Amino acid sequence: MPVRTAKALITVLGIPQKPIITGYKSALQEKETTTLKCQSSGSKPAAHLTWRKGEKELQGEQTRIQEDPNGKTFTVSSSVTFQVTREDDGADIVCSANHESLDGADRSTSQRIEVLYTPTAKIRPDPPHPREGQKLLLYCEGRGNPVPQQYLWEKEGSVPPLKITQESALIFPFLNKSDSGTYGCTATSNMGSYKAYYTLNVNDPSPVPSSSSTYHAIIGGIVAFIVFLLLILFIFLGHYLIRHKGTYLTHEAKGSDDAPDADTAIINAEGGQSGGDDKKEYFI
């Protein structure tokens, strides 16, 4: 009996190693262009590399494929070039290896970048609506990388500068009308400077209620309370009188029995006729 044989082709998948990102050495300056390279070995068939910055996809160059020395797996590489902005400070640049052996699992690595940029600043008053006699703090809120190390305060029309300090606040212990004007704050770092402006208008002091006004207000409150109590009392008294009926006898009722007229009835009543039934009149 002849022997039958069959052949089967078995493909062994090579799982790609975790990608490695190179090319980032130190902090980048705003608007600088940089190139990063990503590489992953050990995949079979060759893996495909993709780039993204945060959640945004980056367009990298086409994946390059090179056979490994073992002749069975492949090393893939890709690079991406982009210009950085201040919004990229602290961003993660991610390189991912996509391969059928991963079954949808993520095999990626990331490189966080630092971007140096010139400072910005804005002046914030506390309180927001200053009045004469109050204490006022003007905060110069500087932002940048690195953060500003020096703040220069000036007032238009005033020479020399008001203050040069590492603190960001200008303090007015007791505001006067003469403090009104336009103030400038220059925030400086080793990346540059930025000047912010604020116009201070000192309002009149808050009106303080006089003692006589307070006294009149107290008296008015007491009078209103008394009137309210009297009103409640009258309501209860009226309710009580409505619910209770009064009865009494009149002279006419006492002598009206068998009397032809009112005069006779009064005489009979005054004479005190005995044995007669008293008549009652009811008033509500």
C-alpha positions in Angstrom: 0.0 0.0 0.0 1.5 3.3 -1.0 2.4 5.8 1.7 0.8 9.2 1.5 2.5 12.3 2.8 1.2 15.8 3.4 3.1 19.1 4.0 2.0 22.0 6.2 3.6 25.4 6.2 3.9 26.8 9.7 4.6 30.5 10.1 6.1 31.5 13.5 5.3 35.1 14.4 8.0 37.2 15.9 6.7 39.6 18.6 8.3 43.1 18.3 10.3 44.4 21.1 9.3 47.6 22.9 10.3 50.6 20.7 13.2 52.8 21.7 13.1 56.6 21.0 16.4 58.4 20.4 17.3 61.9 19.4 16.1 64.0 22.4 19.0 65.3 24.4 17.9 68.4 26.3 15.2 71.1 26.5 14.2 72.6 23.2 13.5 76.3 22.6 10.2 77.6 21.3 9.9 77.3 17.5 12.9 75.0 17.3 12.7 72.0 14.9 13.6 68.6 16.3 13.9 65.0 14.9 13.2 61.9 16.9 13.9 58.3 15.8 12.1 55.2 16.9 13.3 51.6 16.5 12.0 48.1 17.3 13.6 44.7 16.7 12.5 41.1 16.7 9.2 41.3 14.7 8.1 38.7 12.1 6.7 39.8 9.8 8.0 43.3 10.1 6.1 45.6 12.4 4.7 49.0 11.5 5.6 52.1 13.5 3.3 55.1 14.2 3.8 58.4 16.0 1.6 60.7 18.1 1.9 63.7 20.3 -0.5 63.3 23.2 -3.7 62.3 21.4 -2.7 63.9 18.1 -1.2 61.8 15.4 2.1 62.8 13.9 3.1 62.2 10.4 6.4 60.2 10.5 8.5 59.0 7.6 7.7 55.6 6.1 8.8 52.6 8.3 12.2 51.3 7.2 12.8 47.5 7.4 16.1 45.7 8.0 16.6 41.9 8.4 18.1 40.9 11.8 21.4 38.9 11.8 19.5 35.7 12.6 17.8 35.9 9.2 14.4 35.3 10.7 13.2 38.5 12.2 13.3 42.2 11.3 14.2 45.5 12.8 12.0 48.4 11.9 12.7 52.1 12.3 11.0 55.4 11.7 11.7 59.1 12.4 9.5 62.2 12.8 10.4 65.9 12.5 8.3 68.7 13.9 8.6 72.3 15.2 7.9 72.8 18.9 5.7 75.5 20.5 5.1 76.6 24.1 2.1 74.3 24.2 4.4 71.3 23.7 6.1 71.9 27.0 5.6 68.7 29.0 4.1 66.8 26.0 4.6 63.1 25.5 5.8 62.0 22.1 4.7 58.3 21.6 6.0 55.7 19.2 3.9 52.5 18.8 4.8 49.2 17.2 1.7 47.6 15.5 1.9 43.9 14.8 -0.6 41.0 14.3 1.0 39.0 17.1 0.0 41.7 19.6 -3.7 41.1 19.0 -4.6 44.7 19.5 -2.4 45.2 22.6 -0.4 48.4 22.8 3.4 48.1 22.6 4.7 51.7 22.7 7.2 54.0 24.4 7.1 57.7 25.1 9.5 60.6 25.4 8.5 63.7 27.3 9.9 66.9 26.0 10.6 70.3 27.6 10.2 73.5 25.8 11.8 76.8 26.9 9.8 79.9 26.0 9.7 83.6 26.8 7.5 84.7 29.8 4.1 86.3 29.8 2.5 88.3 32.6 -0.8 89.9 33.7 -1.6 92.1 36.7 -4.4 91.0 39.1 -5.6 93.5 41.8 -6.8 92.3 45.3 -9.4 93.5 46.0 -10.8 93.8 42.5 -12.4 97.2 43.0 -10.1 99.1 45.4 -11.4 102.1 47.5 -9.6 104.9 49.2 -8.3 103.8 52.6 -8.1 100.1 51.8 -5.0 97.9 51.5 -4.3 96.9 47.9 -2.0 94.2 46.5 -1.2 94.2 42.8 0.0 90.7 41.8 2.1 90.3 38.6 1.4 86.8 37.6 4.3 85.7 35.4 4.4 82.5 33.4 7.1 80.9 31.3 9.7 78.2 31.2 11.7 79.0 33.2 9.4 81.1 35.3 10.3 84.8 35.7 12.9 85.5 38.4 12.6 89.3 38.5 9.8 91.8 38.5 10.2 95.5 37.8 7.3 97.8 38.9 6.8 101.2 37.3 4.2 103.9 37.3 3.7 106.1 34.3 5.1 109.6 34.9 7.1 108.4 37.9 10.9 108.1 37.9 12.8 106.0 39.1 11.1 102.6 39.1 8.9 101.8 42.1 10.3 98.4 42.9 12.7 95.7 41.6 12.2 92.4 43.4 11.9 88.7 43.1 8.5 89.0 44.7 5.6 89.5 42.3 3.4 91.7 44.4 3.2 95.5 44.8 1.7 96.5 48.1 -0.3 99.7 48.9 -0.9 99.7 52.7 -3.3 102.6 52.6 -4.7 103.7 49.3 -5.0 107.4 48.4 -6.5 109.2 45.4 -3.0 110.1 44.4 -2.2 106.4 43.8 -4.4 106.4 40.8 -2.6 105.9 37.5 -1.2 103.3 35.1 1.2 100.7 36.5 3.6 98.5 34.5 5.2 95.2 35.6 8.1 93.7 33.6 8.6 90.0 34.2 12.0 88.8 33.2 13.6 85.3 32.8 16.8 84.2 31.0 14.5 83.7 27.9 13.4 87.3 27.8 11.0 89.8 29.2 7.3 90.7 29.1 5.6 93.9 30.3 2.0 94.0 31.5 -0.1 97.1 32.3 -2.9 97.9 34.8 -4.8 101.2 35.3 -5.6 101.8 38.9 -8.7 104.0 39.7 -9.1 104.6 43.4 -12.8 104.8 44.2 -14.3 106.8 47.0 -14.4 105.1 50.4 -17.4 103.0 51.3 -20.2 105.0 53.0 -20.3 104.3 56.8 -23.8 104.4 58.3 -24.2 107.2 61.0 -25.3 106.4 64.5 -28.5 108.4 64.1 -29.5 106.3 61.1 -28.8 103.1 63.0 -30.9 104.4 66.0 -33.8 105.3 63.7 -33.6 101.9 62.1 -33.8 100.2 65.5 -36.8 102.3 66.6 -38.6 101.6 63.3 -38.1 97.9 63.8 -39.5 98.0 67.3 -42.6 100.0 66.2 -43.3 97.6 63.4 -43.0 94.6 65.8 -45.5 96.2 68.2 -48.0 97.0 65.4 -47.7 93.4 64.3 -48.5 92.1 67.8 -51.5 94.5 68.1 -52.9 93.3 64.8 -52.6 89.7 65.8 -54.4 90.6 69.1 -57.3 92.3 67.3 -57.7 89.3 65.0 -58.0 86.9 67.9 -60.4 89.2 69.9 -62.7 89.6 66.9 -62.7 85.8 66.4 -63.6 85.3 70.1 -66.6 87.8 70.0 -68.0 86.2 66.8 -68.0 82.7 68.4 -69.7 83.8 71.7 -73.3 85.1 71.8 -74.6 87.5 74.5 -78.1 87.4 76.1 -80.0 89.9 78.3 -83.5 91.0 79.3 -85.2 94.3 78.4 -87.9 96.1 80.3 -90.2 95.8 77.2 -89.8 92.0 77.3 -90.7 91.8 80.9 -93.9 93.7 80.7 -95.1 92.9 77.2 -97.4 90.1 78.2 -101.0 91.1 77.9 -100.0 94.8 77.4 -102.0 96.7 74.7 -99.1 99.1 74.0 -95.5 99.8 74.9 -96.2 102.3 77.7 -98.4 99.7 79.5 -95.7 97.1 79.0 -93.1 99.4 80.7 -95.5 100.1 83.6 -96.2 96.3 83.9 -92.4 95.7 83.9 -91.8 98.3 86.6 -94.7 97.0 88.6 -93.1 93.6 88.7 -96.1 91.5 87.6 -95.5 88.2 89.2 -96.1 84.9 87.6 -95.4 86.2 84.1 -92.8 84.5 82.0 -89.8 86.6 81.2 -89.2 87.2 77.5 -85.7 87.2 76.3 -84.2 88.9 73.3 -81.0 87.6 71.8 -78.4 89.7 70.2 -75.6 88.4 68.2 
